[in-house]
Amino acid sequence: MLRIALWLVIAVACRSTTSAPDPLALDDAYPAEASPTGVVKTFEITAAEAELPLIDGTRRKVWAYNGQVPGPTLRVRLGDTVRVQFTNRLPQATTIHWHGVRVPNRMDGVPHSSQPPIEPGGTFVYEFAPKDAGTFWFHPHIRSSEQVERGLYGMLIVEDKVPPPYTQDVVWILDDWLLGADGQIVGQFNTPHDLSHDGRWGNVIAVNARTDTALQLATDERIRLRLLNASNGRIYAPDFGDLDATVIAVDGMYLRAPIPLERFELAPGNRLDLDIVSTGNASRRVVVVDRFTNRPNRLAEIAVDGGSNPPRFASPARARVPAWSTGLAAPITQEVRLDARRGGALGIEWTFNGQAFSGHEHHHPSLVLTRDTWARLRFTNVSARLHPIHLHGMFFKVIARNEIAVDEPFFRDTVLVHGRETVDIGLVPLDVGSWMMHCHILEHAEAGMMTMIDVVAPAAR
């Protein structure tokens, strides 16, 4: 059965041509280079064990950035340089990956590839100027299925140079927690069940590590709500009921134009920015519900006072997003088959094209792309499981599902591929380096569904 979110995909007719889309059209979509202003924003982040009152207020043993879960939300303006002085106080090596941020390769947080692991007691300075305004996040890239599950994640908000005048700018981080009878995080990770299914799904869903998260919309408010799925494996389809909510950005990237929120499958790693307006004559409470599965799950609550005169300004969703409708006439640069097999250290291996990731030091890139050159990748899911595929260092556009052309009005960095589904993406890599591609169900990645993509300069290929 073809699973396509109605608002997410607009079918387009393929034209009879053999040429790929013009990569120069990307220049207006997002910049190739950062434009630092000279302003440096410095933050200190320490990863360490902690015991915090989370979820329902019960004290729980976690791993935390700066003693809090979620970790700190770092806010900067486009043009600022971000400098993070990081210290590892964990009993394991770790790194920080800046998910969705187009950083210099050496700042990407991939151990043994972009940097050495940061050992217990060690430090590292991350420094970069974001190229894009948007909603991004950070998390470890070593033993991620354990370290993220224990609480290591935070947000990086890159505001526009002149932010739209929303009355509130709110962050909601969705996560599920697998708790034992003692109320603590279950300490068994990468279990056979989780590895062979859709990763680790918890028995408690929380927003900002609370089950009682509530948002107040006063009369005549217009807010920006930034959603992140930080779960290891769970997918959400958030339903905001009768609220006036429109989508303005996906994975940090503004849309071509705002569209109503009908159904969006928010996979691990995905972000969604909503423009929500307080309207109506009567006060009311709206329960925000996850409807990905047949059993609805409560996420949070919004109290709306209503109003008739919210702030009026142009939506920030007015980016240049090419349709790339000719992309299906171009040859496939590479097909990537997603499957599993028995074996490996965990008893099951998840593979790209029959290869399980064997470690950065010994792994050759499975794909070489040329900078500034359009490419078409096809993900063919041979398995029946879900796979949100995430690319580091570049954005892409979905151009087809099951060989039916579509025009998503946005770029993204993570796409959910359903069981037995085929998804085609188009992309123009802009940054030279060795970049990771992996499934963002963290147990699948831990079991081998990772690889490296090398982006080379045109003359070097």
Secondary structure, 3 states (H helix, E strand, C coil): CCCCCCCCCCECCCCCCCCCCCHHHHHHCCCCCCCCCCCEEEEEEEEEEEEEEEECCEEEEEEEECCECCCCEEEEECCCEEEEEEEEECCCCECCEEECCCCCHHHCCCECCCECCECCCCEEEEEECCCCCEEEEEECCCCHHHHCCCCCCEEEEEECCCCCCCCEEEEEEEEEECECCCCCECCCCCCHHHHHCCCCCCCEEEECCECCCEEEECCCCEEEEEEEECCCCCCECEECCCCEEEEEEECCEEEEEEEECCCCCECCCCEEEEEEECCECCCEEEEEEECCCCCCEEEEEEEECCECCCCCCCCCCCCCCCCCCCHHHCCCCEEEEEEEEECCCCCEEEEECCECCCCHHHCCCCEEEECCCCEEEEEEECCCCCEEEEECCCCEEEEEECCEEECCCCCECEEEECCCCEEEEEECCCCCEEEEEEECCHHHHHCCCEEEEEEECHHHC
